[in-house]
Structure formats: structure tokens, C-alpha cells
Amino acid sequence: MIRRFSALLVRELSAFYYSPTAYVVLFFFLILNGLAFWFSIAPLSHGPSELTVVQIFFNKVSFWIAYLLVFPLITMRLFSEEFKLGTIETLMTAPVRDWEVVASKFLASLLFYLTLWLPSLLYFLIFGWLVNREAAGSGAQLWAPYLLLLVMGMFNLSLGCLASSLTSNQIIAAMIASVLVMGIFFLTMIGYAIGSTSPILREITSYVAQLDHMDTFSRGVIDSRPLVFYPSCTAFVLLITYHVFQYRRWKT
């Protein structure tokens, strides 16, 4: 089983790393992230700031734009391309299980997602080396946001996997994924709007308040709630994706 799953994972990773689309996504993502970092350090030329570079960077609008746009682009072709090109028939005749297909596609997209974020670590290291000033107040303040990016990314990628399993059109899959990802993100705004009139609803929406979580983690404070909530939701969404894929596979 391990050998079979490894072969599936290599197949999916090859689809990412040998695809020109992946490098286009990487190119524009790095440009947006580079601009976000430049906007973070530009105000420091006018005087010192009470906030660290890490806090400023992970709470910039440009950072969130790059973060939200990347999930539909990564996941839109995972399942939809299989159905469109007919390669799903190859998977149907191969000695693999449906859950292995879903898991391999999800893990491949997660590994590529992590690849996108790794270069941003160099920004903070180079900044500290050039100006002789730490970009973060502590080690936890640097690593905590990346831990949060991992668990939030897992959940959003699972939403993208679900969207891609629903259709054979990549554009439609990207649109569905965008609606799901941005819909969850903007639940935070609903909590802000009605928080004063409905404290209970504000408490519920606080679990998906990605802006609030990032503000907390970028200060080096690790909250256990998102570390439990997002992986749990990821497992639930992947379970739905598994059943959708099973249905469409046998229908085909």
C-alpha cells in the first residue's frame, strides 16, 4: 500500500513541478510577496516602529491578496483535468483506492503550497543581515505565522480539492474554490459587523477569523484553537471530497 501511495504522490508532484502553469503561479506569487515585504519595510526608513517586520508583513493587505488568490490556482486542475482529459479511466483501472487518490492530490498540492512560502523566509534573514536588526522579536514570532499558514492552507486547499472534484471545467473549479475560500475569509467581517449585537455569533466566527489568528500568531502567541479547528475541518472536507470523487468516478 505504501509503495502504491508513493507512486501516486510522485505522479501528482510531477504534474505540479513539471507544469509551466506551476512556475507562472510561483513567479507571480513571489512578485506579490516581494511587494508585500517591500511595503512592510518602507515605513521603517521614516523612523522606528513599535511593530516588528514580521507583524507588519503578515498583516498587510498585499500579503492577504497573494494568500487568497493562490488556492484556486493550485487546486483547480487536480480532479477537473482528470475528468476532462479522460485520464480518470486510467485511475479506475489501476489498483489504487479512491482515498489514496484524494490523499495524494491533497498532499501534492500542500507540498507545492509550502514551496511557495519557503522563499519568504529568506526575506527576513536577508533583512536581519543587511540592517543588523532582527525582523522578529523572538524565534516564536517568526515561526508561529508559518505554522498558522500551514494549518489554514490545509483547510483552504481541501476546499479547492472539493471544488475541483465537482466539475470537469478548470475555470469553474477555480471560481467555486474562490467563492469558498473568500467566503470563509470574509466571515470574519461579519463577526466584526454584528459582534456587538450577537456575542455568541462573534464567538463562533472567531474560529475562522484568519485576520485575528494571524495578528495573534505574528506576535509570537500560539493559540491552540486554530491548530485544532483547521485540521479537523480539513479532514471533514476531504471526506466529502472522497465521496464526491467516488460518485463521479463510478458515474463516469
N, C-alpha and C positions, 0 to 999 in steps of 0.2 A: 504493500500500500504506500509506503514511504517513497519507494522508487517511482511509482506511478504518479504520485502527487508532485514529486520533484520535477518529473518530466513535464507535467502540466504547467508548473510555475515557470520553468525555463522557457516554455513556449510563450507564455504571456509576457514575460520580461523581454523576450526577443521582439515581440510585437511593439513594445514601448521603445526600447533603446535602438532599434533598427528602423524606426519610423521617422521620416522627415518632420511629420507633424509634432512629434515629441520635442524635437530640437527647436522648432518655431515657438512652441509654448515656453520652453526653457529660456529662450532668448528674450522674449517679451516680458516674462516674469522677472528675470534678472534686471531688466531695464526699470520696471516699475519698482522693484525692491531697492534698486540703487538710488532712484529718485527719492523714495521714502526715507532712505538713510541720509541723503544729502539734505533734505528738508529738516531732518532731525538735528543735524549738527550745525546748520547755517545760523540759527539764532545764537549759538554759543560765541560767534565772532563779535557780537554786540555786548557781551558781558556774561558772567557766570549765571548758572541756573540751579535752582534747588532740585530739579529733577535730573536723573541720570539719563544718559543717551539711550539706554535700554528702555526706560519708561517712555521717553518721547517717541522712539521708533515704533514700539508696539501699540501705540495709541494714536498714530497718525491716520488720517483718512486715506492717504495713498497706500498705506500698508493694508488696510481693510479692503480696498478695491482689488488689489492683487490677490489677496486671500480668497475673496468670494468668487472671483472670476475663474480661478484655476480648476475648481472641482468639475464643472460641466465639461471643460476641455479635456480633462484626464479621463473621465468615465464615459463619455458619450458613445464611444465605439466599442466598449467592452463586449456587450451582448448584441447590440443592434447590428454590428458589422457581420457577426457570425450568421445571423438570420438573413441579412441582405445578400451576402455572398454565397450562402448555402453551405458554408463550412460547418454549420451545426450538424449536418448529416455525418460528417467525419467523427465528431464527438459522440454522436448517438451510436455509432458502430464500434467505437473504441471501448476497451474495458475500463472505463472510468465511471465514477459515481457522480451524480448531479451535485452533491455538496462539495466534491473535490473541484469541480469546475468553478463553482461560485467562489469558493475559498481561494483558489489560485488566482482568479481575476482580481479579487479584492486585495490580496497580498501584493500582487504585482503593481496595482495602482498605488497602494500605500508606499511601497518602496520607491516608486518614481516620485511621489509626493515628497517624501523625505529628501530625495536627491535635490529637489528644487530649493529646499530650505538650507541645505548644508553650506552653500557658498555665503549665506548671510552671516554665518559665524565669523567669517574672515573680516567682515566689515568692522566688527567690534575689536577684534585682535589687532588689525592694522591701525585702527583709530588709537588704541592704547599705546601702540608702539611709536606712532608719529608724534602725538602730542604729550606723551608721558603722563597720561591721565586714564584711569580706569573707566571703561564705558559702563560698568555696573558697580554698584556699591559692595556687592558680595558675589560669591560663586552661585549662590541660590538665585540671586536676582537675574543672572544670565541664563541659567539652565531651566528655571521654572517656566518661563514663557514657551520654551521649546517643548517641554513636557506637555503643556496645555495645547500647543499646536498639534502635537501627536494625537491626543485623545479627541480633540474637536475635529481634526482632519479625518480620523477613523469614522466618525459619525457622518460627516458630510460626504465622504467617499462612498459609504454604504447607501446613502440617499441617491448618489449618482449611479451606483450599480443597479438599484431598484428602477430608476428612470430608464436606464439603458435596456433593462430586461423587458420593458413594457412595449417597446416599438422596434421596428427594423430600420427606422429613419434616424440617422445620427443627429440631424438638426433638431428634430422633435425631442429626442432624448436629452440633448443639451438644454433645450427650453424647459422641459419638465424638471431637470436637475436644478436649473437656475431658480425656478419658482420654489422648489422645496428648500434649497439651501438658503436663499434670501428670505423666504417666508419664516423659517426658523430664526434667522438672524434678527429680523425686524420684530419678532415677538418681544424683544427687549424694549422697543419703543412703545409698544402697547402697555407694557408694565409701567413705564415712566408716565404715560399719559393718564392711566387710571389708578395708579398706585395709591394716591391719596384717598380715593373713594372706595377702593376694594383692596385692602391689605392682603387678603387671602390670595387673590389672583396675582398680586405683585409677588408674593412669596413663591407661587408656582412658576411664574415666568422667570424668576431669578435663577432657576436651574438651567435655563437655556440662554441666559444673559451673557453672551460671549464677550461683549464690551466690558461688563463688570468683572468677569473672570479674568480677562487679560489685564485689566487695571490692577487687580489683586496680585496675580502671579508676577507681573512685571516689577512689582515692589519687593519680590522675593518671598511673598507669603503664599504658601502652598495650601490650598483649600481642598479637602478630600472629596467634597460633593461632586464637582465635575469629573474627578478621576474615577468615580463610581458611576455617575449618571451617563456619561457619554459612551463608555464601553458597553454598558448594559443596553443602551438604545441601539448601538451598532449591532450587537448580537440579534436584537429583535428585528431590525430592518433587514439584516442578511437572511434571517429565517423567512421573512416574507419574500425576499428576492429568490430564495431557493424554491419556494412553492410556485412562484410565478414562472420561473425558468422551467420547472418540471412540467407545468401545464402547457407552456408554449412549445416545449420540446416534443411532447407526445402528440400535441395538436398538429405540429408540422409533419 
